């Protein structure tokens, strides 16, 4: 523990940089979406320390806490503004497909065919009159590894 205190006394930049790197590493490994902004905040405190502003550990910890809270709340507002849909998970590609137009790339036989949507080709199912190759369809829902579509 004395080694850590000695490193902090010599240059607090390294301590805050290490905290930021560890938090960022955990975020990258398990994708919690909660540790990104604390990692960035630790990096900002590290830069403040590197610029020679000796605030002392209590003030640096307070700055870290304030930056973490502010950046977390700001990012939540930004995500809600950019993605106001009831599905806030922007990483759920399948849910984002619902309602999008797709182009039929392989004709439907017995209600099954293939469509191109969102930069990828998908197996699709349709009820009723099948569309022709090149026609547009609308994605209604996902079905495992495929899509349920309807004529546009």
C-alpha positions, 0 to 999 in steps of 0.5 A: 500500500505504501508503494501506491501512496508513493506513486500518488505522491510523486505523480497522481496522474498515474493513479488516475490513469490506471483507474481509468484504464482498469474501468475501461478494460472492464467495460470492454470485457463485459460491456456493462454500459455503466463504466464508460463514463467513470473511465472517461472521468478518471482520464479527465482527472488524470489530465488535470493532474498532468497539467500540474494542478495539485488538488489533493486526493479528496478534491480529485476524488470529488472532481472524479465523482462530479464528472462521473455523475454529470457525464452519466446523466448527460449521456443518458439524456443524449441516448434518450433524445437520439433513440426515443423509441420504447426499445432503448437498447441500440445494440439489439439489431433484430428489434431495430429491423421491425418496421423497416422496408426490405427488398426481396432477393430470392422468390418466396416458395411455400411462404419462405424466401430471402430479403435484404435489409439493413445491409444483410440478407435474411431468411423470411416468411410471409403469409398470403400472396408472395411478392416478386424478386425486387419488391419491397416488404416490411419487417413485422417481427423476428423469428429466431434467425429469420424475419416475418414480413408483409407486402409493403 
